[in-house]
Amino acid sequence: MMSRRRSRAGSLAHLNPSPTASGGYSNLRNSSTKMHHIGIDQIARLAAEEARKEQQRQAQEGFGAIGRKSGGLGGKEKGPSSLFIFSEENIIRRNAKAIIEWGPFEFFILVTIILNCVVLAMEQHLPKNDKKPMSEKLEKTEPIFMAIFCIECVLKVIAFGFVMHKGSYLRSGWNIMDFIVVVTGVLTMMPFSPSGGDKSEGVDLRTLRAVRVLRPLKLVSGIPSLQVVLKSILCAMAPLLQIGLLVLFAIVIFAIIGLEFYSSAFHAACYNEFGEIVNLSEKPFPCSNKSASTGAYNCDVPGAICLSQWIGPNYGITSFDNIAFAMITVFQCITMEGWTTIMYYTNDSLGSTYNWAYFIPLIVLGSFFMLNLVLGVLSGEFAKERMQQINRELEGYIEWIFAAEDVILQEERTTDEERVTIMEARRRANKMIQKEGGIGKQTSVETEEEEEEEDGEEYDNDQDDDLVVDNRLGNNRLGADNMYINSHTLPIRGRIDSSADVGKKMTVLFFSSSFWHRKMRRIRVCLRHVVKSQIFYWSVITLVFLNTVCVASEHYGQPEWFTEFLKYAEFTFLAIFISEMLIKIFAMGYRTYFTSKFNRFDCIVIVGSAIEVVWAEVKGGSFGISVLRALRLLRIFKLTSYWLSLRNLVRSLLHSMRSIISLLFLLFLFIVIFALLGMQLFGGKFNFQNYHPYTHFDTFPIALITVFQILTGEDWNEVMYLAIESQGGIYGGGMVYCIYFIVLVLFGNYTLLNVFLAIAVDNLANAQELTAADEADEKANEMYDEEDESLGFDERDLEIGAGIDAELTRELDEFDEEDSPFGGPKPIVPYSSMFILSPTNPFRCLVHSV
């Protein structure tokens, strides 16, 4: 195993930069001339940094590679020429490559993209393609942005080549998208269509202006972290494609069944003698001439008859007249938005006998089962990718650590002790890897007896290395010849003193700082046990619950006495929680207390509540009081610091939030792009004779809210109906615009939002791992408590006048001060003060304790 590890570590030269070449480990070693040993945590941190850089470099390859860092231009071998004109040695090509790889140029392109997005968002669309003066001024900035993007495109083509060789411009997916955006932008600026003339004389390509909304995607090509996230989502598309085909097959099957049963079923409506549809409700609904006993609706308005002259519900879009309309209607049903209304339409037109047999299987199979498979696939892909990433990082860290240790072993100034330590650490690591079934094959198997024996030896060595005072120290009596410190076994001679000497030393000990410090430490240890007890735990839980009940019981029109009761109850709870915080700070120490993030949060809430109480007395009824009063509601989260499972849940959710920041930005970019695209397609179009809907795409803020509403699945079908009708309806070519909403729902609602849920599920499954460090800290604190109790000063020694001399007292005080987690006052300096007061002077001891 060891030889194989060394061979693997030695073979890193062709896989990764060697430690000596990169300077990471050698610099650490050279900069640590005063150190006798390099910690394995330092090596691991450097290895993690190098592995992270390597992963970022590898993430830029493939679909998301821009080609800036790898274009085949930096090698010594002669590469292919660009555009059959510019060789690698050509000064124009070298300068073009230097410009596009220049950091300020990349930043300038990103700023230009952001400004272009701002300009697109500031446009306001009016009916009949009218424009405001602001929109006309913004339109003049379009040639400037196009010129910048064209210059960037030309520089990249010169630097990387166009398409013929590997690493060229169009060999990257992001560059293809940039090229399409630039070409369409140039075409839209050309006067193919004369203004005001007959459009048949030229080619109208102004509709290609909608492609401008893809320019925000250039941000992804300039930010590597976003490329990694999007590449991960695209890699998950392969299994999602199979789910998509299954869903499509189910939609086609149910559409064909609906086409057989409900074709032309939604065109009958109640008409009066004037040929107008009788509106018994906000929207018309189908009717039937069948008997009412079947459940169908018969026109019950006097003079109204049921005629099949109606275009159908929702401007004729909701129907089963052909396979296209039927598929759209079935897709709407499986999204569970408005499916009950469609079922009731079928009941009104055909009766309610057998319609449930069609819609219930459609919802169960299509919505409950098939669409939720997307979440299962995404969750499985993320879990698999997480395990693969952990294995890759673990293998990479081990390789780097072994390589760094080889560098240390080869240095001349490395001592034999360090070499033995490194080899022993390698032996333990190999044994752990073999035991856990980790990386590599197991080459040697040791018996359990040998492992237990070796573990016992290691435990004994660790015990010899630690500084532990024998617990029997406090049990030694007067006249004992020797008292031992266990780790070094140094004898400290004791002696039998007279009663006068004992009384004098008891007085000195009473006025000494060490005596009161020991007392304070014992109080702290007792309080720490109280804080960690079950009684204290359930008391705080009960108080939090009662405080929540009091806050929740506040209501409008409450009596005056109840208001006074809540006021004094708030004072009481606040005083109790402040006392609890102070007790925990005193028992644990302020450093240990504020190490926990939950304790910091608790302290902020308590301080905010105290400020709110003081402010309410000074300026009552202000808005600031209401804001601070809302902090009281956060006290319910005190449960998270006591309830372990709830704390694991909260920490895992917070951990998942930190891990999806890039995904949040990608989702925001997705919403912005579809909002801008909606403005280009439907801006100024949602203007109907009867009303102007709240959801429209006239301005960018409303367009953002409309797209976000569609992502949540709320009334997305109503927005689609309005969009199709605004573009000419089902007979005027408006049905093609339903693709916008179907793509938005599929990729936004069922993919990106499910990615958030998949990440959260993956983090919740590993909630216990997130608190492993806290559990280790708790065990360490318990061990410190036991040590504190064993080192505590026994009061029985004072009662019987134990003859502990001043030297032993000072040594124990120094030992306590060094090992105590709480710290404490320094002992009296063993020299006279002002040549008058000795270290044992009672007045000096009293002043020192004060």
N, C-alpha and C positions, 0 to 999 in steps of 0.2 A: 504493500500500500504506500509506504513512504517513498520507495523508488519511483513508483508510478506518479505520485504527486509531484516529485521533483522533476520528472520528465515533462509532466504537463506544465509545471511552472516555468521550466526552461523553454518550452515551446511557445511562450507568449509573444515572442519577438515578431512572429509573422501575423499574429492576431491583433495585438494591442501594442501601444507604445510601451516600451520597457520602462521599469521604474527608474533606471539610471538615466535613460534618455529623456524622459519627461521631467526629471528633476524633482519629482514629488517626494519620494522616500529619501533619496540621497540628500536633498536640501534639508529635510527634517532632521536627518542624522547629523549633518554638518553643523546645523544651527543649534544643536543640543550638545555642545561640548561639555557642559557642566552636568549633564544628565548621565546617570549610570544605567538607565534602562528606558527603552522606548515603549510606551504603553500600547497594548494591542488596540485600544480604542482609537488612538491617533492614526494607526495604520488603517483601521477600518473606515475612519472618516475620509482619509485620503482616497482609499479604494472606492468608497461610495461616490465621491466627487468625480473620480476618473470614469467610473461606470456610468454615471449620469451624463457626462459629456459624450461618452461613446454612444449611449442610447439616443441622445439628441442628434448626433451625427447620422446614425443609422435611420432615424425617423425622417430625415430629409430626403432619403432615397425613395425610389418607387414612384407612386402616384403623386405624392406630395412634394417631390423634389423640385426645387426651382432650377437647380443646375448652377447655382452661383458658386458653390464650393467644390463641386465635382463636375467638371465639364471636359475633362481630358486635356486641359490646357496647361497644367502645371508640370507635367512630366518632362523629362529630358528628351524622350523619344519624339520624333517628328510626328505630329498628328495630322488629321485631315484639315483642309483649308475651309474657310467660311465663305459660302456663296461662290466657291471656285475662284475667289479673288484674293482673300486675305489669309495669308499663312499665319502660323503661330508666331513667327518672328516679326510679323508686320506691326509697325508702330501704331497704326490706327486700331488694330484689333487688341493689342496690349493695353492701349489707353482706354478703349471701350470696356474691357474687362476690369480694369482698375476702377473705372467710374462706377460700374454697377455693383462692385464689391465694396465700394467706399461707404462707410457707415453713415455719414451725413446725407448721402444720396438716397440710401434706403429710407432714412427717416423723412427726407423731403417727399418721397413718393407716398409714404404712409399719411403724412399730413395732407397731401394733395387729395388722396382718396377720401379722407375724413371731411375736408372742405367741400368736395364734390357731393358727398352725401348730405351735408348741411344745405347746400344750394338746392338739391333735389327736394329736400324736405320742406324748404321755405316756399315752394310753389303752391299756389292756390288755384284750383280748377273751378271754373264757372260754367254754367249751362251754355250750350251752343258754342263751345270752344272760345269763349271770351276770356280775356286776360286782364289782370290788373297791372298798373304801371310797375309795381315791384316785380311781377313775373317777367315782364319784358326786359327789365334791367338784368335780372338773373339769367335770362336767356342769352345775353351777350357774353356771359362768362364761359359758355360751352366751348367756343373755339380755343380758349386758353387751356382748359383741362384736356381737350383732345390733343392739343399740340404737345403737352407734357407727356401724355400717355403714348403718343406716337414716337416721341424721342426715346422713351424708355424701351419701347418695342424694337426700334431700329438698333439701339445699342446692344440689346440682348441678342438679336439676330447676328450682328457683326461679331460679337464675342463668342457665341456658342455655335454658330452655324444655324441654318434654317431647319432642315429636316433629314438630310441625307445620311448623316453619321450618328453614332451613339453619343448621347449627351447633348444633342442639338436642341434648338429652341422648342420645336414642336414635338419633341419626344417626352415632354413633361405635361401632365394633365393640367396643371395650373397655368402653364404658358399657353396651352390651347385655348383655355377659357379667356385669358387676357387678349389673345389674338382675335378671337371672335368679337369681344367687346369693342376693341379698337376698330376693326373693319366695319362693323355695323354702325359705329359712331361716325366714321368717315362717310359712309354711304348716306346716312340721314342728313348730313350737312350739304350734300350735293343737290343742285336744283333740278332733279329729275321731273318734278311735277310743278308746272307753272302756277303761280297763285292766281286764283280767280278765273282761270281758263278752263277749258274742257280737259278733264282728267284723263280722258282717253288718249290725248296727245302725248302723254308721258307716263312714266312708271312712278307710281306713288309709293315711296319707301319710308314715309314718315312713321308708319306703324312700327318700324324697327327701333324707334326711339325708346320703346319699352325695354330694349336690351340694356339700356343704360343702368337699369336698377341692379344689374349683376356686378357693377363696379365695386360695391362694398365687399364682394368676395375676394377682391385683390388684397384685402386686409389679411385674409387667411394665408395667402401665398407669401406674405411678408412676416408672419408671426409663426415660428416653428411649433410652439406649444399648441396652437389651434390646428396646425396640420396633423399633429399626432392624434388629437381628439377626433378630428374628422376622418382620419385614416382608420382609426379603430371602429368608428361607426360604419364606414364603408366595408371594412372586413367582416362586420357582422351582417352585412346585407346578403351575403351568400346563403346562409341558412334562412334568412327572412324571405328570400326569393321563393323558397319552397312553400313557406306559409302563405305568401301572396298568391301563388298559383293555386293552392288549395282553396283559399278564400274566393278567388276568381271563379274557380270551378263551381263552388257552392252558389255564388251569385248567379251564374249562368243557369244552373239547374232550377233554382227558385224563380228566376225571371221567366224561364220557359213555362213553368207550371202556372205562374201568374198570368202569363200571356194566354194560356188556354182557358183559364177560368174567369178572368176579370177584364178581358179585352172589350173596349167600348162600354164599360160598366159605369164610368164616371161622367157621362155626357148628358144624362137626364137631369132636369131641374124643373122647379115649379115656376110657371109663367102665368101672368095675369092676362086680361083681355087686351091690354095694350102692347103685349109682346115683351114685357120686362120681367126680369127674374124677381120673384118675391123674396125679399130679404127678411127672413125671420130672425136672423142673427147677424153678427158682424160680417161673416163670410157665408156665401151660399154653400149648400151641400146637396149631394145627389138625392134623387127620389126614385120611386118605382111604381109601376102600375099593378104590381102583384098584390095579393091579399096581405093585409096587415098582420094576419096571423103568423106569417113566416118571419116576422121581425123587420120587414122592409118598411121604409117610410113612404106614406101616401100623403099627397098634398091635402092638408086639412083647412087651408085658407079658402073662403068662399070665392068661387069664380076662378080658382087657379087650377091649371091642368099640368100634368107631367109630360114634358116634351124633351126629346133627345136633340136639343139644339145648343146645348151649353158647351163651351170649349173645355171645361173641366176645372177641377180645383187647382189653385195655385198657378193661375195663368195657363192651365193645360199641361203643366210639367209633371204633376203627379198623376200618372196613369200607367196602364199596361197595354197601350195600343200597339206598340212595337217593341222589339227586343232592346233597343237603346233606352227608351223611356222606362221599360220594366227593370232594366239593370240599375238605373239611377234610383228608382223607387225602392228596390230591394236594398241597395247600398245605404240609403237613408234609413231604412228599417233596422239594419244590423248595427248602425251607429246609435240606435235606441233614441233617436230624436224625431218626435212626431209620428212614431209608428202606430200608436194607439188611434190617432186621428185617421190614419189610412185604414185601419181595421174597421173603425166605425163607418167610414165611407162605404166600405164593402157591405156592411150590415144594412145600411140605408138603401143600397141599390139592389142587393140580391137576397137579403135576409141573413139572419144571424145563426143559422143552423150549423153550417159546416165551416165557416170562415176561421174559427179558432184553430182548426186542424192545419191550416196553412201558416198562420202567423206565429203560433207558439213554437213549433219546430224551427221556424226561421230565426227567432230570437235566441232559442236555446243553443242551436247548433252554430248559427252565424255569429252571434254576439257573445254569449257566455263562453263558448268553447274556442272557436277559431280565432277571433280577434285577440283573445287573451293568451293564445299561444305565442303572440309576439312578445309579451312580457316574459314568458317562460324561456323563449329562445334567447332573448337579450340577457336575462339573468344568468342562464347557463353559459353563454359566451363570455360574460364578464368574470364569472367565477373561474372558468377555464383559463382565461387570459391572466387572471390574478395569480393562479397557481403557477403557470408557466413563467410569469415575471418573477415570482419569488424564487423559483428554481434557478432561473438565469442569473438573478442578482446574487444568490447564495453561491453558485458555482463561480461567478466572476469575482466575488469578494474573497473566496478561499484561494483562488488562483493568485490574486494580487497580494494577499497576505503571505502566501508561501514565497512568491517572488521577492517581496520585501524582506522576508526573513533570510532568504538566500543572500541578498545584498549585505545584510547585517553580519551574517556568518562569515562572509568573505573578507570583511574588514579586519585589519590587523589589530586595531585597538579594542575589538570586542573581547571581553573577558571570558574566561572559562565558565564562570557562573552564569553569564548571559547565554552562552551556548547551551549549557545544560537546561536552563529555563525554557529556551526556544524549543529544544528537542522534546522536553517533557510536555510542553503545550501542544506540540504536534502529535505526540502519542495520545494525549487525551482527546484531541480533536478527531483523530482517526478512529479512536474507540467509540466516540459519540456518534460519528457518522455511520459506523458499522452497526451500532446498536439501534439507531433510528432508521436504518435502511436508506441512507441518503445517497449522495453522489458517488458513483463508482461501484464496483463490485467488492464484495467482502473477500479479502485475501487471507485473513487469519481469524480464527475464532478462539476466544478465551473462555474458560469455564467460569461459571458464576462464582465459584469459590475464590478464584484468583482475582476477579473483579472486586469482590467484597473485601478481600484482603488488601488490595491496592487502595481501594477507597478508604479503608480504615487507616492505612498508613498516611494517606494524604490528609485525612482529618486530624490525625495526631500531629502532623507537621504544621497544619494550620493552627492547632491549639498552641503549639510551642511558639509560634510567631506572634500570637496576640498577647497583649498586655492585660492580664486579668488578675485581679486581687482575690486571694482566697476568701471564700465566704466565711470561713471560720475565724477570720481576723477579729471580728467583733466578739467572738466567744472566748478569746484568750483571757485568762485571769491574771491577777497580780502574782508576781513571782515567776512568770513564765520566762524560761531562759532565752528563747528565740521566738520571733514572729517573722513569718516568711511571706514574701511576695512571690506568687506562684511561677511567673514566667521566668524570672531571673534567679530565683531562690537565693536572694541576698538576705542574710540574717541582720536583724535590727535588734540590738540588745535592749532588754528592758531591765528595770531594777525596782526594788521594793523601797517605797518612800514612806516617810513618817506621816502621821496624820496632819501635822502643820503644813508640810509640803503639799499634801493632797488638797487641803483647803485652799492654799494659795493658788494652786494650779486650777482648781475649780473656779475661783474668782477670775483668773486670767481667761479661762475658756469661756466664761459667761460673757465677758466684755469683748472677746475676740470676734473678728468678722467671720472667721471660719465657723464658729459655733452657730451664729445666726444664719449664715449661708447654708449650713447643713439642715437647720430647721426649715428654712425656706424651701430647700430641695425636697425634703420629705413631704411638705405641704403640697408642692407641685406634683409629686408622684401620686399622692392620694387623690388630688383633683383630677389628674389624668385618668386614674382608674374610674373616678366618678363620671367623667365625661364619656368614657367608653362603655359605661355600664348600660344594661338594658333598661333600667329605670329611667335614666337620663334620656335615652333614645326615645322611649315611648312618651315621656313627658313632653319633649319638644314636638313630637308628632301630634300629640293631643292639642298643644297650644297653637300650632300652625292651623290645625283643623278648626279650632274655635275662632281664631282670628279670621279665617276665611269665611266662616259662617256670619260673623259680625259684619264684615265688609259686604257680603252678598245680601244681607238683610236690609240694607239701606234702600229706601224706596221713596217715590214721590208721595207727598201728602202725609208723611209720618208724623206722629205726635211729638210735641216738644220734649216730653220726658224721655222718649226713645232716642231722640237726637242727643240729649245730654248723656244718656247711658252709653251710646256708641262713642261719644267723645272721651269719656273717662275710661272706657274699655280700650280705646286706642292708646291712651297714655299708659295703661297698665301693660298691655302687650308690648308696647315699645320699650318700656323699662325692663321687662323680662328678657326680651331679645337682646337688648344692650348688655344686660348682665350676663346672659349666656355667652355673648361674643367676648366680653372681657374675661370671663372665667376660662374660656378655651384659649385665649391669648396668653393668660397667665400660666395655665397648665402646660401648654404645648410650646410656648415661646413664640414671639411674633414672627420669627423667620419660618419656623415650621408651620405656623398657622397660615401665613400668606403664601406658602408654597402651593397650596391647593387652590385651584381656580374657583371651586365652589365656595370656599371661604372668602375669597376676594369678592365674588358676586354678592354673598350674604352681607359683607361689610358695606358694600356700595348701597345696597337696598336699605340697610339700617341707618346709615348716615343720611341718605336721601329722605327717609321718613322723619328723622330728627329735624332736618332742615325744614321739611314741610310743616311740622308742628310749630316750629319757631316762626316761620313765615306767616302761618295762618293767624298767629297772635298779632303780628305787625301789620300785615296787609291781607285782611280776610276777603274772600270772594274774588280774587284776581285769577287770571288765566294760569299764571305760573303755579298757583296752588293746585289747580286741577291736574297739571302735568306732574307735579311732584307727588300728588296723592295717588296717581296711577302706579307709582313705584310700590305702594303698599300691596298691590295685587301680585307683585312678583315674589312676595314672601312664601307663596305656595310652593315655589321652587326650592325652598329650604328642604323639602322632602328628598330632593335629589342627592343631597349630601349625606343623608342617613339611609336611604333606601338603595341598597346595592344594585338590584336589578334595574331600578329606574335610572340610577346613575349611569349604568352601562348603556342603557337605551339612549339617554341624552348625549353621552359622549360619542356613541357611534353615529348618531345623527349629526352632531357637530363635525365629527371627522369626515363624514360623507359630504357635508357642505363645503369643507375646505378642499375636497378632492374634485369638486365639480364646478369650480370657478370658471375654468375654460369652457366647460359645456354651457354654463349660464351665458357667457359672452357669445358663444355660437348660437344659442337659442335666440338671444336678442338680435343677433345679426340676421337670423332667419326671419324673425318678425319684421325687422326693418325692410328687408328685401321684398317680402310679400306686401308690406304696406305701400312701398314705393311702386311696386308693380300694379297693385290695386288702384293707386292714384293715376297711373298711366292708362289703365284699361277702363276704369269706371269713374274717373274724376269728373264731376259736374253732370253725371248721368242719372243720379238717383233723384230726379225731380219729376214727380208725378202730379197729375191734375188734382187728386184728392188730398194728398198729404206729402210731407217731406220726412222720410224716416230718420230715426236717430242714428242708425248705422249707415254710414256713407264713406266715400273716399275722396271728399272734396279737399280736406286739409290733412296734413300729416298727423297731428295728434289724434283726430277722430279715426283716421285710418289705422293707426297703431291699436287703438282700443277695439276696433272692429275685428282686426286680425287676431288679437288676443282672445276676443269672445269666440271666434271660430275655433281657436285652439282648445278652448275649454269645452267645446261641443254644444254650447248653449245657443239654440236657435240659428245654427249655422245654415240650415236648410232655408230659413226665411230670407237670409241675406242672399243665398244663391238664387232664389226665385226672383228677388228684386233685380239682381244683376242680369239675369237672363232676359227679363222683361225690358230692362233699360237698353239692352243691345238689340232690340227688335223682336223679342219673343221667340216662340218655338217655330214660327214660320218666317222669321226674318234673319236667321243665322245666329240667334243668341244662344242656342244650345251648346255651341262649341265652348262657351265661356264656363261651362260647368267643370271643365278640366281644371281650371284654377282652384276651385273649391275642393275638388276631390284630391288633388295633389296636396293642398294645404292640410286637409284633414288626415290623410294617410301619413305624410312625413312629419307633420307637426304634432298631431295629437297621438297617433299610434306608434310613432318611432322616437322622436326626440323626448317627449314627455315620459315615455316608458323607459327611456335610458336613465332618466333621473330616478325613477322608481327601482330600476334594476340595480343601480349603484347603491341606493339606500338599503335594498334587501341584502345585497352582498356585504355591506358594512354591518347590518344588524346580525347577520349570521356569524360574524366574528366579533361580537360585542365583548365576549369574555376576554379575548386577547387584548383588547384596548386597556383593560384595567389590571393587567398582569403586573405592571410596574407599581401600581398603587398597593396591590396586595403584598408585593415584596417589601414596600416601604412600611406597611403596617406590621409585618412580621419583624422587620428590623427595629421598629419603635417598641414592639413588645419585648424584644431582646434587650433593648436599652433600659426599659422599665425594670426588668429583672436584674440587670446589672446595677441600676440605681439603688434598688432595694438591698442588694447584697453589699453595696458600698456605703449604705447609710450608717450614720453614727448611732450607736446603740445607747439609749438613755440609761440603761441599767449600769453602764460603766460609770456614769456620773453619780448615780445613787450610791454605789459602793466605793466611789472614789478611786476609779481606775488610774493607775500611775502611768499615764502616757506622756512621755516627755515632749518638749516643744519641737524637737527635730522631727519626730515621727508625725506630729500634728501638721507641721509645715509640708512635709512630703505628701501626706494624704491630701492636704488642701490643694497643692499643686497638681496632684494626679486627678483630683475631682474637677479642677478648673479646665484641665486639658481635655478630659474625656466627656465632660458633661455636655449634652446637646443644648442646654439652656444658657451656658456661660455663667458668669457671676462676678462678684467683686474680686479684685486681686488681693493676695495676702499681704500682710505687713512686711515691708522690706526689712531683712534681718540686720539692720544697722541702726545705730542710735540717731535720734532726731535732734538737731541743734546741739549735739554733744551732751544732751541732758536726759531726754526721754529714751529709755531702752525699748526694744521691741515688745517686751512683756509688761510695760508700764500700763496700769489700769486706765489712766486718763487718755493715753495715746490709743489704747484699744477701743475706748468708748468713742473718741473722735473718729477713728477709722470706720467703725461700724455705722456711725451716723452719716 
